[in-house]
């Protein structure tokens, strides 16, 4: 069973959509463009999470359990739930009180839409 990513990122993620097309430019200036495949749009979402150990550690554990080739469900802003993968992340300590286990971390990652037959 495929897992679902449910943690909300910081406000303001800016996703990018890419349309797959094939084109051919002819000598007389005519250009022919057609859709390439069944899934012609793919989305990529750079996300940032910020919080204490208790908030960021489960997110990091989820990403490690779903390395770049293991898809998971996620719903992008104004989008429909779909399959995504995450090929890597950047974890940055932001300070805090290590003696109390209250370090603050910033976790950055990018979710790329994933398609299955």
C-alpha positions, 0 to 999 in steps of 0.5 A, a space after each residue: 500500500 502506498 503511503 501518504 505525505 500529510 505534513 503542511 509545508 511553510 506558506 508559499 510553495 511555488 510549484 512548476 508545471 511542465 508540458 511535454 510536447 514534440 515539435 518539428 520546425 519546417 523550412 517554410 516557417 511552419 511548426 507542428 506541435 503535438 502532445 508527447 505521451 499520455 501524461 503531458 503535464 508534470 509538476 515539481 514542488 520545492 517545499 520547505 519545512 521548519 520546526 523543532 526536532 519533534 516536527 521535522 524528524 518524522 518528515 525526514 524519516 518519511 523521506 528516508 523511507 521513500 528514497 527517490 524511486 519509491 513514490 508516495 501520495 501527496 496533494 499539491 496546492 490547487 491540485 489533485 492527489 497524485 504520486 510523487 517522489 523526492 530525490 533528496 533533501 537539505 537539512 539545516 540546523 537553525 539553532 535552539 537549545 540542544 540540552 533540552 532537545 529543542 533544536 530548530 531545523 529547516 528541511 528543504 526538498 522537492 516533490 516531483 510528480 510520478 506516473 505509473 502505467 
